């Protein structure tokens, strides 16, 4: 029997369409009545924010390639034009579903729960006086409508800002006939407003969109003229930064320059109110150099992602996920000496079920410990107000040798990272920006401590960012160890990142862009060989995205050899499971729930000598070949067993899991006759404090 062509385009799913299917899964949670109501509102907002970023980066990138004359197709065989057509078709159905969920599902449910969400251009008479006062005091003073005429051309419109196009009749104070105006709303104004209550009012909580206030009271801005109509619009722009790192002399200044222009990149999408007249939408399309396929008319606020603020405005714990206290590993509880605890044996953290606090305590203890000589760390995203950075600043001020590799090109965190770099440098830390052409995405800390006349390295390696806030919502693993081999590997890696040193072969860690891809390919091939020889062969891999063609081809070959493969891929997956003779032994599932599944774990049965890796890298070309990434082994038997148990929990989930079908659709799994099982809830019960 001839072996199938594992490179055949029919066996690959388009990455862009796969992302849109992931966003559909997020939207599904907004409709799930088992999810608390305000969390459903949050999931709707997340689905909108996801789609915004998708257009800012992915769609913008495709359009750029098309304009440059690129014609190369991806692994699935679609041309750029075919991809864009398919993206717009799927996006339209997704956007229509978002507004249907908002208008027909969530808004009525909120009303039933005692929360009225006022929308549309009209305001109920009972709320009009209170909202009029709010408009006059807090909104009108910061609005500057701009009439359009030869002396006042169309203004620059910022990316994703809220704007209105206003049709007028009459003449202005100078006798000019101005029939169109543009009204830009500053980002400083909250997009959802709580309607002030009268004293003693015990009625429902009422919230109003800022767009509703503007449309209702817009006439106050055009005294002496008649407002014929006022319609929202929003433009999405290309937000990817382009910095030729090999040409610039100062990377930081180049990034700062690009940030100033990001708000005004090329337009890629126009959203307007559904009732905006055709002649005005055409004016807007021409102004932004867009065509009709780039136009999205919506039944509600154009900035639906701002609904996330509803969850913060409404103090209703009964409509939110119950709070929890992350657990602390037993060896750290009541132990003031974290170094001693780590010396005893490796310690594994699993966020958010376990606390991020031990990482903060580790850095703080290192900052004030006289025996600590040096701290070295990578930072990709840490947040603008970072306790991690505070600890590093304290360490530098206390005379420690502090070296920090900050990734300036961490998308949408560039400005925050520049600010953090300045603070660290002012404190005396050595700050570097990684390797030209390769984002530093590895998650590493190394503390060098003098003990009994010798130097010992204490290390933390992880799958997620050193970000205390996201550690409450992202699932990630982190390992504390003072393994000599891993310590020497981190020493070599930091030398590689800060100098011109060529790194020798690492002892324990796998690294992109050098050994990670090759090692994974070899591990997959070894499972195929073991299956043919009748030895134990199994692969379980958990990640955020799987699109690298050679890895997918290797997985197809392993499946054809009989290897049982379970893939837990939260987001984009280009592999097609269940194809006879190609992928019939591969199963793909996506777990989407309360927490964002972010950890990367790779398990290989290895003929009975099980191997388990955690990593900062997804299985994507950029992670394998254009980033500095690290995968670390989990070798302590108890910890390995624990993570394998976690993988089994994700594979048993039948409440927040979707199974990928051979036709590219995802089908949500339901309990059926077996008990309902949620992996995330089980892990909360297993690790969080009672």
Secondary structure, 3 states (H helix, E strand, C coil): CCCCCCCCHHHECCHHHHHHHHHHHHHHHHCCCCCCHHHHHHHHHHHHHHHHHHHHHHHHHHHHHHHCCCCCCCCCCCCHHHHHHHHHHHHHHHHHHHHHHHHHHHHHHHHHCCEEEECCCCCCHHHHHHHHHHHHHHHHHHCCCEECECCECCCCCCCCCEEEEEEEECECCCCCECCEEEEEECCCCCCEEECCCCCCCCCCEEEEEHHHHHHHHHHHHCCCCEEEEEEEEEEEECCCCCCCCCCCCCHHHHHHHHHHHHCCCCEEEEEEECCCCHHHHHHHHHHCCCCHHHEEEECCCCCHHHHHHHHHHCCCHHHCCCCCECECCCCCCCCCCHHHHHHHCCEEEEECCECCHHHHHHHHHHHHCCCEEEEEEEECCCCCCCHHHHHHHHHHHCCCEEEEEECCCCCCCHHHHHHHHHHHHHHCCEEECCECCEEECCEEEEEEEEECCEEEEEEEEECCCCCCCHHHCEEEEEEEECCHHHHHHHHHHHHHHHCCCCCCCCCCCEEECCCHHHHHHHHHHHHHHHHHCCCCCEEEEEECCECCHHHHHHHHHHHHCCCEEEEEECCCECECCCCCCCCCCEEEEEECCCCEECCEEEEECHHHCCEEEEECCCECHHHHHCEEEEEEECCCHHHHHHHHHHHHHHHHCCCCEEEECCCCCEEECCCCCCCCCCHHHHHHHHHCEC
